[in-house]
Amino acid sequence: MRPHAKRLSDVIPAPVLVVPEPDVTFTVTPDALARAEAGESPAGGGISLELSGPEELGAEGYRLEITASGVTLRAAQRAGLFWGVQTLRQLAAGDGVLPGGVIEDRPRFAYRGAMLDLARHFFTVDEIKAHLDLLVQFKINHLHLHLTDDQGWRLEIPGWPRLTEIGGGPGTGCDGAGPGFLTLADYADVVAYAAERFVTVVPEIDMPGHVNAALVAYPELTADGQPVAPRTDAEVGYSSLAAGKEETYAFVETVIKTLADATPGPYLHLGGDECLSMPAEDYRAFLSRVLPLPGKYGKRAIGWHEIAAAGLPEGTVVQYWRPEQQDAGVDAAVTAGRAVIMSPADRVYLDMKYDADTRLGLDWAGLVPVRRAYDWDPALRLPGVTEDALLGVAAPLWSETLRSVADVQFLTFPRLPAVAEVGWTPQAGRDWESFRERVALFAPRWEAAGVSYFRSPEIWAAD
């Protein structure tokens, strides 16, 4: 791809409004930054960050003006200033020269998420933080942590020590290659780090299926009280909690209360997917008792779209993940006025292979090249689920094939920027050819930072 002169529009996600000022630039120098909280202008020019509106751009919107004498970034709230700074960082990359003009920007959706699966392969606190720093560059504002599954249990729960002693111990994870767990102090560290970057952590404890690690640790949670064998394969659907045992609900409520107490954000994700070994009646009975529990502790429940088969408490969020070929069987409640997060596997599952030769990833939902992750409209995916019903978009990264941070980066970039633009930029403002040019500019930045990205031939074919 041929290089071009730096433009004010060279930003991901694409801003809502860009008004360039030709032949005007401002060069960022080490002494250029000044912060003015209440609208005071810094003396002698420079970069001014002002909490002074405009209110119509909402909680996360901002207005950026770049002139020859300085830069003014305004927002109504601190989150807007933060996202505006990410835009400045992108524009300044390389030579520190900012093209002149005005950007006015705000997100299409309030929820723009990425999920990292710690259960099938564990990632440390420092690794999670480093991953988060790459995500926020693209205005991702929710980090969904998949903390438990058949292959591992990754969060300390007081009173239930074997969950992490066994479920986070040696030999856990897919192929036994990903041991480890977060203490509550570790989790608090991650949550605080995310909050400083205006990112809400959404923890997930998957239930009533995907629980083999818990059953191995505590056989009394099985239906017959007998021990079960640990599993490190990638199969799904074979494990479940016992819907008819009171011990189940005591355990579940302890976990949910622990999670609620440790999580300042509004959401708790309860999973609910692929519970194939539990009769439908038991599944509904379990959810009828468990889905209200986040509300009891001041939180809002999220679940994968299978939970729509049960009666959902007010405020429950449905996260839709089916690939397109399965859309015809969508549960009626998904289209019945519930808030929906769109995560269709054939568009935004970052663990799918880019192409048939990709060395990592799976292909059960099909191949997901970068353009496929970009060229779709969340408001048109499901009949009856209009823009007003959508809370947002999220890109899961399941870790069956991951063994390192480099693997995470390889499957995340450049697809995550594509999904980020789907979630931020109005549909009418998105264009594949424009995105292709803009994301190509990140190659030298990622290389300089040591990010192990996939060099997609859709983007860099001419190199």
N, C-alpha and C positions, 0 to 999 in steps of 0.2 A: 504494500500500500504506500503510495507516494506521500511524503511529508507535506504538511501545509502550514501556513502561518497560523499562529495561535489565535483562536477566536473566543469571544465571550460565551459562545454556545457550546464550547468543548467541555461539557459537564455531564456526569452521570449521577443520578437520574436527570433527564432533560428538564430544565426549569419551565415553569408555566409561561413566563414572559421574559424575552430577552430583547433589549433595545441597544444595539452596539453604537458606539461613538467612534467612527473611523479615525485612525491616525492618533488616537489618544491612548496612552499607556501610563501605568504607575509601577515603579519598581520597588518591590518589598526589600527593605534592608533590615539588618539586625535591630536597629533602633526605631523601626517604623511603627511598632505596636503601642497603642495607648488604649486604655479601657475607660469608658465613661458610662457609668451605670444609669444615669437619669437624663441623658440627652445633652450633656456638656460636650462641646467639641474640643479635641486635643489641640493644644497650641502648636502652631507651625506645621499643620497638616499631619500626615501619617494615617494610621488606621484607627477609626473610631467605632466602637461597639456600643450601641445605645439601646436601652430598654425603653423605647418610646413609640411603640406601635410599628406599622399600622395594624390596628385591631382587626381589620377585615381579612388579614392573612392568617388569623387563627393562632392556636397555641404553638404550632411548629413552623409557621411561615416566616418569611423575612424579606427585606428589601435591601439590595446591595447596589451602591452607587460608586463607580470607579471613575475618578477624574485624574487629570495630570498632577494635581496637587495633593491628592489623598483618597482615602477609601472610607465610606461610611456604611456601616451595616446596622440596620435597625430591625427590631423584632419586638412583639408584645410580651413574649416570655423568653426565658433563658434557653429553652429547647430550640426556639427559632434562631437565636444567636448561634447556638452550637452547630445547627445544620448549615447556617450561612457560612460559618468558619470552614466547614468541610468543602463547601463550594470554593471558597478562597484558596484552600490548600490545593485543590485540583487545578485551579487556574494558575497558581503560582509555581506549579511543579516544573522542575528543570532549571529555569533561569530566573525565577522570581519576578518576571514581568507579567503584570496584569493588564489585559486588554480593557479599554475604556467602555463605559456604558452603564446600563441599569438592568438589573435582574429583579423581578418580583416573583416569588415562588411560595408554594404551599403544597402539601401532599394531597393526592387523590383519596387515599385511605389512611385511617388512623392507625391501623395495625399492619406493620411491615416486618415480617418475621423471618428468622432462620432458625432451624433446629439442628442441634448436635446430639448424636446418640452416644451417650457415655456407657450404656449398658453392655453393648456388644464389643466395644473397645473403649477402655477408660482413657480420658485425657486429664492431665493435671490442671491445677489452678492456673499456673503460668501459661500453659498451652491454651486454656479457654480464654484467658485475657488477651493473649496475642491474636487469637482468632477473632475475638470481638473487635479489636482495634482495626482489623481489616474490614469487618462488616460495616462499622459506623461510617467509614468513608463514603458509603453509598446510601446513607440515611436509613439503614435498618434500625428499627427501634424496639424490637422484641427478640429476646434470645430464649428459645424454647430448649430446655435441657431434658432429654429423655433419660431418666435416672435409673429405671429398673426394667428388667425383661427376663426372659428365660435364662439368659447366659450370665447375668450379673445383677447385683443390687449395689447401687453406688452412693447412697446417702445414709449417714448415721441416723438411727432412730433410737432414742433413749428407751431403755427397757427391753429392747429387742437386739441385743448385741450380735447374735449369730448372723443377722441379715448381712452385715458387712464383714464380719470375721470369715464367714464362709462365702457369701455372695460377692465379696470384693477381694477375696483372697487369691492365692496362686492357682492357676489353672482355670480361672474364669475368663469370660469373653469368648467370642467365636474362635474356635480352634485352641482355646485355652491361652490365647496370646495377649489378653488385655486386662490384667488384674489392677485393682486399686479402687479407692472410694473417697468421697468427700466427707470430712467431719462437718458438723454443723458450723464450726468456725471457718472452715474452708468455704462452705457454701455462702456464709455471710460475707466473706471476702469477695467472692465473685459477684454477689448481688450488689455490694457497695461500689465495686469497680464499674459495674454496668450502669448503676444509677448516676455516677459522675459523668457518664457519657449519654445520659438521657435514654438509656435502654432499660426496659422492663424485663426481668427474668421471669419466665413462665416454666415452673417445674412440673414434670410429669412423672407420676407413679402409675404405671399401666395396670389396669385391673378391669374385670375379674380374670381375664386371660393374660398371657405373657408373664406368668408368675412362677415359673419353675424354680428360679433362684430362691424365692421366698419359701417355697415348699420344701426344697432341699434343706434349708436352714432350720425350718420349723415344721416337721412332719405332722404336728397336731393340726395344721391348717389344711391338710388334705382331707378328702371326703371320708376316707376310712382310717385316718390317723397313722397310716403306714408310710415308711420312708420312700422317697423317690430318688432316682438317680440324677446326678447333675447332667446337664446337656450343654455342649459347646458347638453344636451344629447350628445351621441357620433355618431350620424348619419352624413353622408357626402353627398355632391353633390347637396344640395338644394339651395345654395346661390350663387349669382354672382353679379359683378359690371355690370353697363349698358354700353355696348359697343358703343351705339349710342349717348351718352351724352358727350359734351365737359367737363362738370364738372368732369367726371370720369378721364380724362387724366390730368387735372390740379392737381387733388388730387394725382394721381399716380406719376406724375413727382415730386411734392413736397416731397413725401415719398422717392422716389428713390434718389433725390438729398441730402436729409437729411441723408440717410443711407450712400451714397457715401462719403459725407463730414466727417462722423463720423467713417468710416471704412478704416484703412490704407491698409488692405489686398486687393488682386486683384479681389475678387469675391463678387457678390451680387446674392443671390438666390431669384428667383421670383416665385417659386412654379409652378403653372400652372396645377396642378393635379385635377382630379375628379370634373371637372366643368360640371356637368351633366345637369344643368338646363339652360345652355346657348346654343343656336343653334350653330352648327359647324361653320357656316359662320361668326357669331359674334365672336366666340372664335378666329378664325384665324385673323379677322380684329383687335381685341384687341391686340393680340400678335404682329401683324405687326407694330403697333405703339409703343408698350411698350418694346419689347425685345431690340431694339436699344438704349434705354435710358441709361442703365448702361455704354455702350460704350461712350456715350456723356459725361459722367462724369468720364471717365478714368477707368472704371471697366469692368469686364468680367461677362456676365450673365450665371447663372446656372439655369436650370429648370428641374422638374420631366419629365419623358420621354414623356408624352403627348404632350409637346411643339413641338415634332418632326413632328406633323401634320401640322405645319406652316412653312413658309420659315424662316430659322434661320440665323441671322447675323453671319458673320465670327467670329470664336472664341467662339461661344456659346457652353456651356458644357451641355450634357444631362445626367441626373442622372436616371439610370434604376432601377425600383423597383418591377416590376411584379414578382409574384411567378411563378415557373416553369410551372405549368399547363396552364398558359396564354401566354407562350412565342411565340406560333405559330402566334399570331396576332401582333407581334411587328411592330411598325411603321417603314417604309422603311428608313427614315432619320437617325434612330438610327444606322443603319449599313452602312451609306453613308459617312464615313470619319469624323464624328464628334467625338470630344473627349468625352469619356464616363466615368462616375463614376459608379461603380457597387455596387448596394444596393438591390439585390433580396430579397424580403420579406421573402421567405421560407428558407433563409440562414443567413441573417444578421439583420433582424428586432429584436432588443433586447426586444421589447414589446410582442413578441409571447411567449406563455407558453413553458416551458421546456418539460413538460409532461402533461397528462390529469389532474393530481391532483395539478398542480402548483396553488398556491393561488392567484397569480397576473397574469396579462397579458391577451392577446386575442389569438384566434386560427384560424382566418379567412384565414391565409396563411398556416395553418398547425402548427404542433408542431415543435419547433426548439431546440432539445437537443444540448449539446455542440459539439458532434461529427459532427452533421449536419452543424453547423456554421463553422467547421474547414475543413471538407473533401469536398472541391470543388475547382475548378480552375477558376478564373475570366476570363481567356483568352479562356475558352471553353464554356462559358455559352450561348453566342449568336452567331449564324452563321454570319460570316463576321466581327465580332468585335474581332480583334486579339489583342495580347499584345501591339502592337504599338499604337492602338487606345485608350487604357485605360489610363486615368489620374490616376485612383486609385480605392480604395475600401472605403466604408463608412458604418457605422452601425447606423441606426436611432433608437432612443428610444422615441416612442410616449407615451404620459402621461395620456391617458384616465383612466387607473386603478391605477395611482400613486398618493400617498398622502403624501409622506415623502421622505427624502434623503435615508432612509433605503430601501424603495421600489426601488429607482433608483439603488442602489447598488445590491440588490437582483437579478434584471433582467440583470444587466450589467456583473457581475462577477459570474462564470468564462468565459462567452461567449465573452466578449470584448477582452481578451487576445488571444482567438482563431482567431478572425477577424483580430487583429493586426498582427498576424503571417502570415495570408493570404496576407496581404498588404505589409509586409516587406520582408519576406523570399522567395527566389526563389522556385518555385513549386517543383523542384527536391530535395530540401533540407528539405522538410516538411514530417513529419511522425506522424500519430495519436498516436501511442504508446509512442513515444518519448515525444510528447506534453503532453500527459496524465500524464506522470511521472513528467514533469517539472512543470505543473500547480498545481499538488498536493502539491508541496513544498510551495506554497503561502498560504495554509490554516492557518498555525500558524502566518504568517505575517498579514494576514487580520484579524484574531481574535485578535491579539495584538493591531491592529490599530482600532478595533471596526467596521470593514467593514462587513456589513450584506450580505454575499455572499450566493449563493445557493450551498448546498453541494451535487453536482451531483453524483448519483450512478454510472454513467459512469466512474467517476474518483476516487471516494472514496468508491467503493463498498466493498472492503475487510476490511474496518475499522469497 
